[in-house]
């Protein structure tokens, strides 16, 4: 069961703030302020501008943590507040943490490398390594809340958050934990991060209209917009949740994985990897494609991803594909990379809770290659019994989650 959702993004520091902004179709994309990006061809991003880490973390601890760790801690606080989760000592071994990041403390690596070059090795921070490595988001969270169960992390590019949640679901399913705190976090908005994706020509250069730059499935899309933030879910075994009267936002129903075995950045031209991961998730859930009403798509706003994800959805769902509501919340917050799967799974759970599909904003010019219902520009109240959340990453790594509306016995 999903009993808590923690969201932190360019449209809100907090779950309900982010959720309401997404439903309203508000863009969080703007000109970069984290550094001087004037020499970059892409000068826009989904920055988290109102984040005050000292609200969640003691000031003396902040220097030990990369920004992605700070995001993960805050989002965990939001998720636990929604869930009402407490961890008594006698249950600590049954509560685990599984939070991933695609890149980790990139801005810390950049800063400490500059210190090395300018000031010498004696000026490298003693906190450099623990502030940057991916599993320290899980490590810090587990220490803060006293969770002594499974403790792990994953770094599977843009599929990271999805894999962390899916793996956590399976950890509970096989009986190794009663509760898992899981998801993804990312803070890539620094010169090397933006510069690296710019060099790949992956980013939108619609610098004069940043709020319109992320436009999944639109014919005028010209690349993704890098974003930062986190999405954390509290997954809980049903009887454990019932015993403590936890709110049940949605139910985890299925998880699929696949590999493209094709190219390090480009998806298979026939959408085979994306097709198979959705098929695998449906098989794991034990449901027919026709039972799904909504897909929170990977939908990056790049030419290839959006076209090929559409091909894969049609291959997986057949004629039912045209009856699905398919939306990309990256149109509002940008691409959170390793944090995307966690954020989007959280959005999917809330869509089920409130029975409403969030929109794909900036959908103005239909692309003949992208001919599904992308919930253009306005949220849509609708019945959602089953929903799917897709994530695809560099290296051809794919993940898919299926969530369902919980109906009490």
N, C-alpha and C positions, 0 to 999 in steps of 0.2 A: 504494500500500500504506500502511496505517497501521502505523507502526513504533514509535510512542510516544504515550502518553496522559498528560496532566498535569491533575489535578483538584484543586480547592481549593474548599471549601464549608463550610456550617454543620455538616456531619457529619464533616468531616475536612480537615486540612491535609496533603494528599498523596494520591496516586492510590489506592494500595491501602487506605489508611485510609478514604477516601471510599467506595470500592467495597464494602468489607466492611460498612460501616455501612448502605449502601443495601440490600445483600442481606439484612441482618438486620432491615430495616424500622425503623431507628432515626430518629426525628424530630429535626431540628436547629432546630425552631421554638421560640422562647422570648420572654419579655418583653424589649423593647428596652432595651439598656444604653448605646448609643452617645450618647444624649441623653435629656433628660427628656420622655417622651412622655405624661405623665399627662393632658394636655389634649386628646390626640388620640382620636378614636373607635376607631382601630385602633392598638394599642400592642404589637404583636408583629411579629417578623421572623425571618428566617433569617440571623442574624449569624455571621460568622467570628470566633469569640472567642479562639482560641488562636494566631492568626497573629502571628508575631514577625518583622517584615520585615528586621530587622538580621541575621537568619540568611542572607538571600539577597542583601542590598543593603548597600553601605557606608553607615554612619550619615550621613556628610556628604552623601550623594546623596539620602537619603530626602526632604529638604525640597523637592527639585525635582520630586517625583512625587506625583500624586494616588494615592489608594488603589487605584484600578482598574489603574494602571500597576504598582504593587507586586504586586498579585495576578497580573497577566499574566507578570511576570518570574519569580515563584516557580513558577507552573504550567508555564512553559516549562522551567525547571530540572528539574521532575519528569518532563516528557515526554522531555527529552533524556537523562536518566539511564536511563529505561526503554529508549530507543532505542539508547543507546550512541553517539549521533551526535557526531562531531568534524568541525570545518570547517577543513581545511588551506587555506592561502592560495590555492592553485591551483584550488580548487573553490568559493571564496567567491561568485563571480558566478553559480553555479548553485543557490544556496540563497537562498530568499526568505522574507519574513515578511508575514503578512496577518492582523492581529488587530484586531477591531472592538470597539466599545462603543456601547450605545444612548444613554447620557447623558454618559459621560466623567467628568471630575473635578467632579461636582456639589458635593461637600462642600467642595472648594477654592473654587469660585465663591461659595458661601454664606459661607465664612469671610472671603474677601477683600472681598466686598461689605460685610460688617460692619466690616472695617477701614476701608474707604472712608468709611462713614457716621460712624463713631465717632472716627477718627483723621485722616482726610483722605487725599488721593491720594498723599501722600508715603510713606504706610505700606503701600501695596500692594506685595506681594512681587514682586521681579523675576522670580521663577520661576512667577508666576501663570499665564501663558498656556501655557508648555510643560507645566505640571503638569495642565492640564485638557483640552486638545484631544485628540480621539479618536485620531488617528493616532500620538500619541506613545507608545502602548503598543508598536506595531510599531517605531517609531523607536528607543526605548530598547533593546528586545530585539535589534534588528539590530546596534546599536553594540556591545552587550555580547558578542555571540557572533561578530561579524565576518561577518554574512550580507550580501552585496552584490548579491543578485539582486532580483527584484521585491519592492517594499516598498510596501504599501498598507494601507488600512483601510476599513471600511464602518460605517455607522450606520443600520441599518434596523430600529430598535426591537427587538422581541423575536425577530426573525428574524436579527439581526446575526451571531451566531456560526455559524449554519447557512450563511448566504450566504458568509461568509469562508472556510469550509471547502470549500463547493461551488465557489466561484470558484478557490480554490487547486488543487483537483482538476483543473479545466479548464486552469489555467496549466501544470501538469505534462503533462497529456494532449496539449496542443498543442506541447510541446517547449521552453517558455520557462524551465523550471527542472527540476532533478532532485529537489529537496527543497523543501517549503514547511512553515513553522511557522505554524500557523493556528488560529483559534478566536475566542473572545470573553471579555470581562472586564467586570465591573460592580461598583460600590460605591455604591448609591443610598440607603443607610440614613442619612439626615440629615433634619432637619426639613422642608426644602423637598421632598425626594424623597417621603418618606412622606406629607407634607401634601398634595402634589399628587394622588397617587393616592387619598388619603382623600376629597379634595374631589370626585373623580369617582365616589365610592361604589363603587370597584372592589375594595377590600380587605375581607378577613374581619374581623369584629369579635368573634370568639370569643376574647376576651382572657383569660377565666378558664381556658380549656383550650387554650393555645397549641399544644401538641403534636398536638392533634386539629383544628386550624383549617384546614389544607390537606387537603381531602378530595375530590379529583377524582372526578367521575362519581357521587358519593354524593348522595342526594336532599336532604340537609341542608347541602350546600355553600352558602357565603354570600359568596364572593369569594376572590381569591387572596391569598397572603401574600408580601410582598416579600422577596427574598433577595439575597445578595451572593456573589461568588466568581468563578471562572474555569474554563474548559475549553480546553485547548490540545492539538492533535494534531500529530504529525509525519507528514506525507504524503511518500511517497518513491516514485520510479519503481522498478519491480520490479528491473531489472538493477543499478541503483545499490545497492539494498538487499541484493541477493544478493552483490555483490562484497565488501561489508564484513561479511557474515554477520549482518545486522540481524534482530532478532526481528520476525516479521510477526503483528501482533495481528488484523488483519482486512484485507479488500480493499475499496477504494472501487469501487462498481459503477455508481452513477447519481446524477444531480442534477437536480432540477426547480425551476422558479420560476414564480410566477404573481402576478397582481394581482386583487383583488376588484372594484375600481372601483365601490364600493358605499357605504362609510361610513368615517369616520376611526378609529373604535374598534370598532364592531360588525361581526361577520362576516356574510356573506351568509346569509340565512335558509335557503336550500337547500344551503348548504355548497359552492357552486359553485367558489369560489376554492381551497378546501382540496382538493376533488375533483380539480380540474385540476392542482394542483401534484403530487399523488401520481401521477396519470396520466402527467404529464410525466416524472417521475423513473423510473417503470417503463419508459416508452418509451426513455429515455436508457440505462437498464441493459439493454434488450433482453430483458426477462423478462416472463412472464405473472404476473398478480396471485396466482395459486395457488402460486407459488414462494416467496412471502414467508410466514414463520412468526411474526414478531414485529414489533410497532410500538412504538417509544418515542414516545408521543403528546405533543402540546403540552399537553393536559390541565391547564388552569390552576386548576381549582376554581371557575370562575365559571359561572353558570347557562347563559349563552348558548354560551360556547366549548365546553364539554364536550358539550352536546346537539348542536351543529352539527358538531363534529368527528366525532361518532358517525354522524350522517347522511352525512357525506362519505365516511367509511370504508366504510359499507354501499353507497353508490353506486359507489365505486371497485372494491370487491372482490366485490360481489354476495353470494352465499351463502357464499363463502369467508370473509367477514368474521366469521362466527360460529365459524370454526375458528382465527382468529388469537388470539394472546396480545397484549393491548394494555395497556400500563401507563404510568403517569405518575410519574416520580421527583420531580416537584414536590411530591408529597405529603409528601416528607421534607425537602427543602432549600428549599422555596418557589420563587418565580419569580425567576430570576437576570436577567431582562430581556435585555439584550444579551449576557450571558454564558450564557444558558440553552441556546442551540443548540450551543455548544461543549461545555458540560458534558454535555449529553444525547447528543451524538454520541460523546463519550468513553465514556459508560456503555453505549451501544449496541455499540461496538467490544468492550468487555470482556464484554458479554453473549454475543457471538459467540465470543470467545476461550474463555470458561469454559462455554459451552453452558448458560446459565441465564438465565431472564427475571426481572428485578427486580420487586418487587411494587408495587402501588398501596396504600399504607396508608390507614387511616381509612375504608375502604370497609365501611360497616355497614348502610346503608339503601338498597337498590337503587332506582334511578330508572327508571320505565318507559320514559322517553325515552332512556336510556343502557343498552342491553341487550346489550352485548358482553362478552367475557371480559376483565376488567380486572386479572387476576392478583391477586385480592384478598388483601392482608395478608401473604402469604408468597411468597418467591421460589420459582420453579418450574424445576427442571432439565428441559431439553427440547432437542430438536434444533433448531438455528437455522442454516440455510444462508444465508438472506437476511433482513435486518432493515431496517426503515425508521425514520427519525427525522424527526418533523414539527416545524416552527416557523412560527408565524403572528404578524404584528406589526401595530401601529397603522398606519393608512394603507392597510390591505389588502394588505400585502406578505407573501408566503408563500414558504417554502423547504422542500425535502424532500431528504433524503439516503438513498441505499440502499447498505448495506454488505453484504458477503458473507463467508462462511468461506473462507479461503485454502486451496487444495489444491495442494500442490507437484506439478509435472510429474513 
